[in-house]
């Protein structure tokens, strides 16, 4: 699973990271876009950790669904 993810995703993520770095200077830091870019870049290692571990999910949908089931 890890090899498939790495093959399919690593280049796309590298291009996304390069793009975010490029446009970071072109948006206002306190705008929603600026905050989203800063968040993604600050958390890049965590956001891309699933590439190294085939057991990790690409998203947290399962966790989100389970929390919604608890909260009433």
Buried (B, 14 or more C-beta within 10 A) or exposed (E): EEEEBBEEBEEEBEEBBEEBEEEBEEBEEEEEEBEEBBEBEEEBEEBBEBBEEEEEEEEEEEEEEEEEEEEE
